[in-house]
């Protein structure tokens, strides 16, 4: 529980709320360039969003930083208007803010509920929890964590009913836990329940606690299966293969494939699955104190590199069809070396913002890198000036003389690519930008045609089928 974050949200809400304020959310952090006495430096700030619901039903949003400064507003149509003090900020700042606004924040109500659970678990008030140091709070939680949760069937001192009740009480007392529905799909055919070999209707519960009796793991993470009848059994199909000092390189895609990042995994588990070889489950504590889980495969040759997808939990959304397709039977574990090779080629070129297209092991998707030794750097602002935009976009269109899709979308793709480069630097290589736009357009033409066909022929009973580029 990040108590300082909770208190900051309370303070901002108290000072900035209006009669129409419905909620406040923590969205994440952004880094912007600021001029200081030591030069231009990157400053990272937490971003909060106040949500106002007007009497006519329209929603307006206001963004503040952790110093309670108003930085931007968002109208009912989703258009962001930066405050005067930030209107001249670099593209990176505005781009990051726009990306954060599209994600899922953590509301004050959610944090308040989490705080309630902690207070109830250790038998004190919320005010007392906020007054405790992190060390005192952890010690208090440990003191109150008994009875321990025991999934052993060898306890002769308790009846089955007594053991079930004792385990339920112990589980309720564990504040740090996460529930995953096992009937959610993780690839094109299989649910997580299929992969783990667990009957329908069950749930996987990840807990972070010292209150698990006979825990063989080297970390505080443990996994429990809650069956359809409510009974608890150990997740014996998961065997820990990596702990705090894990040497595994785990890259994970978010729910829609827009971000692929290297994760600081605290614990990883090999899956003894009836249908998937070399499956892996990863666990870590996220920035808000919630347990975050990933599912994927580990490279069968190195047994170190792994590629995973973010699992849907109580605090995160489902993965899209495009992401599940990457983990499908036609790709699978044999693709992991190619995933890693493509990821590292982009990292070597200095890329910091990767998407699934740059990590799927297919060099025909995503952007490419070109030789820049003989090229002259040009500022991002120049690349966005009207005359240069018109000239460059027309040159790109000329490479596709008979394609209507390109004529309709070239400008949008060009602006998107330039702004993405602007997030990492104030300058770019013009030839690189144009080549990357051409590459993306070629890819989008193929995806557009393929998905039109796939959309028309999709199984009408597949409710969560989502075409990648349906226009």
C-alpha positions in Angstrom: 0.0 0.0 0.0 1.6 3.3 -1.1 0.4 5.5 1.7 2.0 8.7 0.4 0.2 8.2 -3.0 -3.1 7.7 -1.1 -2.6 10.8 0.9 -1.6 12.9 -2.2 -4.8 11.8 -3.9 -6.9 12.8 -0.9 -5.2 16.2 -0.8 -5.7 16.9 -4.5 -9.3 15.8 -4.4 -10.0 18.0 -1.4 -8.4 21.1 -3.0 -9.4 20.7 -6.6 -12.8 19.0 -6.6 -16.0 20.6 -7.9 -19.7 20.1 -7.3 -19.6 17.6 -10.2 -16.5 15.6 -9.2 -17.1 11.9 -9.4 -13.7 10.4 -8.7 -9.9 10.8 -8.8 -7.5 8.3 -10.3 -3.7 7.8 -10.3 -2.7 7.2 -13.9 1.1 6.7 -13.6 4.2 8.8 -14.2 5.6 10.8 -17.1 9.0 12.4 -17.7 9.3 15.9 -19.2 12.3 18.0 -20.1 12.7 21.1 -17.8 15.4 23.8 -17.9 17.3 24.0 -14.7 20.5 25.7 -13.5 22.4 22.6 -14.5 20.9 22.4 -18.0 18.0 20.6 -19.6 17.0 17.5 -17.4 14.2 15.0 -17.4 11.8 15.4 -14.4 9.5 12.5 -13.5 6.1 13.3 -12.0 3.1 11.3 -10.9 -0.1 12.2 -12.8 -3.6 12.2 -11.3 -7.0 12.7 -13.1 -10.1 14.2 -11.6 -13.3 13.0 -13.3 -16.3 15.4 -13.4 -19.7 14.1 -14.6 -22.0 17.0 -15.7 -25.7 17.0 -15.2 -26.2 16.3 -18.9 -24.0 13.1 -18.6 -20.9 14.5 -20.3 -17.6 13.6 -18.8 -14.7 16.1 -18.4 -11.3 15.2 -17.0 -8.6 17.4 -15.3 -5.0 16.3 -14.9 -2.7 17.3 -12.0 0.8 16.4 -11.1 2.0 15.4 -7.6 2.7 19.0 -6.8 -1.1 19.7 -7.3 -0.4 21.7 -10.4 -3.1 21.7 -13.1 -1.4 20.5 -16.3 -4.2 19.8 -18.8 -7.9 19.3 -19.3 -9.8 16.8 -21.5 -13.2 17.6 -23.0 -16.1 15.3 -23.6 -14.7 14.2 -27.0 -11.4 13.1 -25.5 -9.4 16.1 -26.8 -6.6 17.2 -24.4 -5.9 20.9 -23.9 -2.6 21.6 -22.0 -2.5 24.4 -19.4 -0.7 27.6 -20.4 2.3 26.7 -18.4 2.6 23.4 -20.3 1.4 24.4 -23.7 5.0 24.8 -25.0 6.2 21.5 -23.6 7.9 19.0 -25.8 5.9 16.3 -27.8 7.1 13.6 -25.4 5.2 15.2 -22.5 1.9 15.6 -24.4 2.3 12.1 -26.0 2.8 10.5 -22.6 -0.1 12.3 -21.1 -2.4 11.2 -24.0 -1.2 7.6 -23.6 -1.8 7.6 -19.8 -5.3 9.0 -20.3 -6.3 6.0 -22.4 -5.1 3.5 -19.8 -6.7 2.2 -16.6 -5.9 4.2 -13.5 -6.3 3.3 -9.8 -9.1 5.2 -8.2 -9.1 6.6 -4.7 -12.0 4.3 -3.9 -10.0 1.2 -4.9 -7.1 2.4 -2.7 -9.5 3.1 0.1 -10.9 -0.4 -0.2 -7.4 -1.8 -0.1 -6.6 0.2 3.0 -9.8 -1.0 4.6 -8.7 -4.6 4.1 -5.3 -4.0 5.6 -6.8 -2.2 8.6 -9.3 -5.0 9.1 -6.6 -7.7 8.8 -4.4 -6.2 11.5 -7.3 -4.9 13.7 -6.6 -1.1 13.6 -8.1 2.0 12.1 -7.2 3.3 8.6 -5.8 6.4 10.4 -3.4 4.2 12.4 -2.3 2.3 9.2 -1.4 5.6 7.6 0.6 6.6 10.7 2.7 3.5 10.7 6.1 3.2 9.1 6.4 0.6 6.4 8.5 -1.6 8.7 6.0 -1.4 11.6 3.1 -2.1 9.2 4.7 -5.2 7.8 5.5 -6.5 11.3 1.9 -5.8 12.4 0.6 -7.7 9.3 2.8 -10.7 10.1 1.7 -10.7 13.8 -2.0 -10.8 12.7 -1.6 -13.2 9.9 -2.4 -16.4 11.9 -3.9 -18.9 11.5 -1.7 -20.0 8.7 -3.3 -21.3 5.5 -2.6 -25.0 5.3 -3.5 -27.1 2.2 -2.2 -30.3 3.6 -4.6 -33.2 3.8 -2.7 -34.9 6.6 -4.0 -32.7 9.5 -5.7 -35.3 11.7 -6.6 -32.8 14.4 -9.2 -31.0 12.2 -12.2 -32.3 10.3 -12.6 -31.4 6.6 -15.2 -28.7 7.5 -12.9 -27.2 10.2 -10.0 -27.1 7.9 -12.0 -25.5 5.1 -13.2 -22.8 7.5 -9.7 -22.3 8.9 -8.3 -21.9 5.4 -11.0 -19.4 4.4 -10.3 -17.3 7.5 -6.6 -17.4 6.8 -7.1 -16.4 3.2 -9.4 -13.5 4.2 -6.6 -12.3 6.5 -4.0 -12.1 3.7 -4.3 -8.6 2.3 -1.9 -9.0 -0.7 -3.6 -11.5 -3.1 -4.8 -11.6 -6.6 -7.6 -13.7 -8.3 -7.4 -14.9 -11.9 -10.3 -16.5 -13.7 -9.2 -19.7 -15.3 -11.8 -19.7 -18.0 -10.1 -16.7 -19.7 -8.3 -17.5 -23.0 -4.6 -17.1 -23.2 -4.1 -18.1 -26.8 -6.3 -18.8 -29.9 -7.7 -22.1 -28.4 -7.0 -22.6 -24.8 -8.0 -21.1 -21.5 -5.6 -20.8 -18.6 -7.6 -23.6 -16.9 -6.8 -25.8 -19.9 -3.1 -25.0 -19.6 -3.0 -25.7 -15.9 -5.3 -28.8 -16.2 -7.9 -27.4 -13.9 -11.7 -28.1 -14.2 -14.0 -25.3 -15.4 -15.3 -22.9 -12.8 -12.1 -22.8 -10.8 -10.0 -19.8 -10.0 -6.2 -19.3 -9.5 -5.3 -17.2 -6.4 -1.9 -15.7 -6.1 -0.9 -14.6 -2.6 2.1 -12.8 -1.2 2.5 -13.8 2.4 4.5 -15.7 5.0 1.2 -17.3 6.2 1.4 -20.4 4.0 2.2 -23.5 6.0 4.9 -25.7 4.5 5.7 -23.3 1.7 8.5 -24.7 -0.4 9.0 -21.5 -2.4 12.0 -19.3 -1.8 9.8 -16.1 -2.1 6.6 -15.1 -0.4 4.5 -15.9 -3.5 2.3 -18.9 -3.4 -0.5 -20.1 -5.7 -3.8 -21.7 -4.7 -6.6 -23.3 -6.7 -10.1 -22.3 -5.5 -12.5 -25.0 -6.9 -16.0 -24.3 -8.1 -17.3 -25.6 -4.7 -15.2 -23.1 -2.8 -12.6 -25.6 -1.6 -8.9 -24.7 -1.7 -6.2 -27.0 -3.1 -2.5 -26.3 -3.8 -1.5 -25.4 -7.3 0.9 -28.3 -7.6 1.3 -27.9 -11.4 3.4 -24.8 -10.7 7.0 -25.4 -9.7 9.2 -22.5 -8.8 12.1 -22.1 -11.1 13.3 -18.5 -10.4 13.3 -16.4 -7.2 14.6 -13.0 -6.2 17.9 -13.4 -7.9 16.5 -14.9 -11.1 18.8 -14.7 -14.1 15.9 -15.0 -16.5 15.2 -12.2 -19.0 11.4 -11.8 -19.1 9.8 -9.5 -21.6 6.0 -9.0 -21.3 3.4 -7.4 -23.6 0.6 -5.5 -22.1 -3.1 -6.3 -22.8 -3.3 -4.8 -26.3 0.2 -5.2 -27.5 1.0 -1.5 -27.5 3.8 -1.9 -25.0 6.5 -4.6 -24.5 8.8 -4.1 -21.5 11.4 -6.1 -19.7 10.0 -7.0 -16.3 11.7 -7.2 -12.9 10.2 -10.6 -12.1 10.3 -11.6 -8.4 9.3 -15.2 -8.8 8.7 -17.5 -11.8 7.1 -21.0 -12.1 7.3 -23.7 -14.7 3.9 -25.1 -15.6 3.4 -28.9 -15.7 0.7 -28.6 -18.4 -1.1 -31.4 -20.3 -1.2 -29.3 -23.5 1.7 -26.7 -23.4 5.4 -27.4 -23.2 7.8 -25.0 -21.4 5.0 -22.8 -20.1 5.9 -20.2 -17.5 4.0 -18.1 -14.9 5.6 -15.0 -13.5 4.8 -12.9 -10.4 5.9 -9.5 -9.2 4.6 -6.7 -7.0 3.4 -3.7 -9.2 3.8 0.0 -8.5 0.5 0.2 -6.6 1.3 -2.8 -4.4 -1.0 -5.2 -6.4 0.3 -8.6 -7.5 0.9 -8.6 -11.3 1.1 -11.9 -13.2 2.3 -12.9 -16.6 1.8 -16.1 -18.7 4.0 -17.2 -21.6 6.7 -19.6 -22.7 10.4 -19.9 -21.9 13.0 -20.6 -24.5 13.6 -24.4 -24.5 17.2 -23.9 -25.6 18.5 -21.3 -23.1 16.0 -21.9 -20.4 16.5 -18.2 -19.5 14.7 -16.0 -22.0 10.9 -15.8 -21.6 8.1 -13.9 -23.4 4.8 -13.4 -21.6 1.5 -11.6 -21.7 -0.1 -9.7 -18.8 -2.8 -11.9 -17.2 -6.2 -10.5 -16.5 -6.8 -10.1 -12.8 -9.2 -8.2 -10.5 -7.1 -5.0 -11.2 -6.2 -5.5 -14.9 -8.3 -6.0 -18.1 -8.4 -8.9 -20.6 -5.9 -9.3 -23.3 -7.0 -8.6 -26.9 -7.3 -11.2 -29.7 -4.1 -9.8 -31.3 -2.1 -10.6 -28.2 -3.6 -14.0 -27.7 -2.9 -14.8 -31.4 0.8 -14.3 -30.8 0.7 -17.0 -28.1 -1.3 -19.4 -30.3 -0.4 -22.9 -31.3 0.9 -21.8 -34.7 3.5 -19.5 -33.0 4.1 -21.0 -29.6 7.4 -21.8 -27.8 9.5 -22.3 -30.9 9.2 -18.6 -31.7 10.8 -17.4 -28.4 14.4 -17.1 -29.8 13.0 -15.0 -32.7 11.1 -12.8 -30.2 14.3 -12.2 -28.3 16.4 -11.6 -31.4 14.0 -8.9 -32.7 13.7 -7.2 -29.3 17.4 -7.0 -28.7 18.0 -5.7 -32.2 15.7 -2.7 -31.5 17.3 -2.2 -28.0 20.7 -2.1 -29.7 19.5 0.6 -32.0 18.4 2.7 -29.0 14.6 2.0 -29.1 12.9 2.3 -25.8 9.3 2.1 -26.8 8.5 -1.3 -28.2 5.1 -2.7 -29.2 4.2 -6.3 -30.1 5.0 -5.6 -33.7 8.7 -5.0 -32.6 8.7 -8.2 -30.5 6.8 -10.8 -32.4 9.9 -12.3 -34.1 8.6 -11.2 -37.5 10.9 -8.6 -39.1 8.1 -7.7 -41.6 6.1 -6.1 -38.8 7.1 -3.0 -36.8 9.6 -0.4 -37.8 13.1 -1.0 -39.3 16.5 0.6 -38.7 18.6 2.1 -41.5 22.1 3.3 -41.9 22.3 6.9 -40.7 26.1 7.6 -41.1 25.6 9.6 -44.2 22.4 11.3 -43.1 22.0 14.7 -41.6 20.0 15.1 -38.4 16.9 17.3 -38.6 14.8 18.7 -35.7 11.4 17.2 -34.9 9.8 20.6 -35.2 11.1 20.9 -38.8 9.7 17.5 -39.6 6.3 18.8 -38.4 6.4 22.1 -40.2 3.6 22.4 -42.8 5.8 22.7 -45.9 8.0 19.8 -44.9 5.1 17.6 -43.9 3.4 18.2 -47.3 6.6 17.5 -49.2 7.5 14.3 -47.3 4.0 12.9 -47.3 3.7 13.4 -51.0 7.0 11.7 -51.6 5.7 8.7 -49.6 2.4 8.6 -51.4 4.3 8.6 -54.8 5.8 5.2 -53.8 2.3 3.8 -53.8 0.8 5.5 -57.0 -2.3 3.4 -57.2 -3.2 2.7 -53.6 -6.2 4.6 -52.1 -5.5 3.3 -48.6 -2.1 5.0 -48.6 -3.5 8.3 -49.9 -6.1 8.3 -47.1 -3.7 7.2 -44.3 -0.2 8.4 -45.1 -0.5 11.7 -43.3 -1.8 10.1 -40.1 1.0 7.5 -40.1 3.7 10.1 -40.9 2.6 12.3 -37.9 2.4 9.3 -35.6 5.9 8.2 -36.5 7.5 11.6 -36.1 5.8 12.1 -32.7 7.0 8.7 -31.5 10.6 9.7 -32.4 10.0 13.0 -30.7 9.4 11.1 -27.4 13.0 10.0 -27.4 14.9 12.9 -29.0 14.4 16.4 -30.3 16.1 15.4 -33.6 15.7 12.6 -36.1 17.0 11.3 -39.4 14.6 12.3 -42.2 15.4 9.2 -44.3 14.7 7.0 -41.3 11.3 8.6 -40.7 10.2 8.2 -44.3 11.4 4.6 -44.5 9.6 3.7 -41.3 6.4 5.3 -42.6 6.6 3.3 -45.8 7.3 0.1 -43.8 4.3 0.7 -41.6 2.0 1.5 -44.6 3.1 -1.7 -46.3 2.4 -3.7 -43.1 -1.0 -1.9 -42.6 -2.1 -2.6 -46.2 -1.5 -6.3 -45.6 -3.1 -6.3 -42.2 -6.1 -4.4 -43.5 -6.7 -6.8 -46.4 -6.1 -9.9 -44.2 -8.3 -8.7 -41.4 -11.1 -7.7 -43.7 -11.1 -11.3 -44.8 -10.7 -12.7 -41.3 -13.4 -10.5 -39.9 -15.9 -11.7 -42.5 -15.1 -15.3 -41.8 -14.7 -15.2 -38.1 -16.5 -17.7 -35.9 -19.8 -15.9 -35.1 -19.7 -17.6 -31.6 -16.3 -16.2 -30.7 -17.6 -13.2 -28.7 -14.1 -11.8 -28.0 -12.8 -11.8 -31.5 -11.3 -8.4 -32.1 -9.9 -7.6 -35.6 -6.5 -5.9 -35.5 -7.1 -3.1 -38.0 -10.8 -3.1 -38.8 -11.6 0.2 -40.6 
